[in-house]
Amino acid sequence: MAHRAPQARDLHCAPDARYLVCEECDAVYRARAIGTDALLRCRRCGATLALGHALSLDGQLALTLGALVVFVIGSLSPIVTLELKGVHSVATLLEATQLTWASGEQLIALLAAATAFVFPLLVIVLRLWVLVPLLLARPVPALAPVMRLLRWVLRWSMVEVFMLGVLIAVVRSAGVTHLVLGAGLFAYATLTVLLTAIHAAGLHGLWAHAARGAR
């Protein structure tokens, strides 16, 4: 039976590992062990309470560091090279965003920068902020605010949407110009896979590790 979660006295402390708290409606359940592929849902609102996965903290750190590497490559390398009537046009993601802004499409430029640069970078940095202290068996600074921000950012990190838009643009441009796919495009494709794997690991395991370390 669900109960209302008590108010936390210290926002920097990890939650009690004996309980699971629904992030959507604050219903509280007694924690229990779950299998690798198991999924626990809130009986009140249907939100995910816990998601079983085989990724250890070391594995999550490896994925996050890999995502950071391909993110840097994708941000600094050309996405595509266009050749039209002997004119070559090469641009990285940031350069393309700046050109879009300069052409008067400020809203599109902001959306592109947010979905393909700002939010993915925040996911990576916030994950590292939590994972590194946990692996070193140290308290995570500002754990609760960081985890709340990470949960919010995960909802808006949509690299796959950016990739879909790029692929559509590439296909539509292929008939009128010569295209050469750049390293940045392949890096962002890899980043999409890595961020999907990181997202699948969820945040419940991080809370549980932090709670065990706080005792």
Order of alpha helices (4+ residues) and beta strands (2+ residues): beta-beta-beta-beta-beta-alpha-beta-beta-alpha-alpha-alpha-alpha-alpha-beta-alpha-alpha
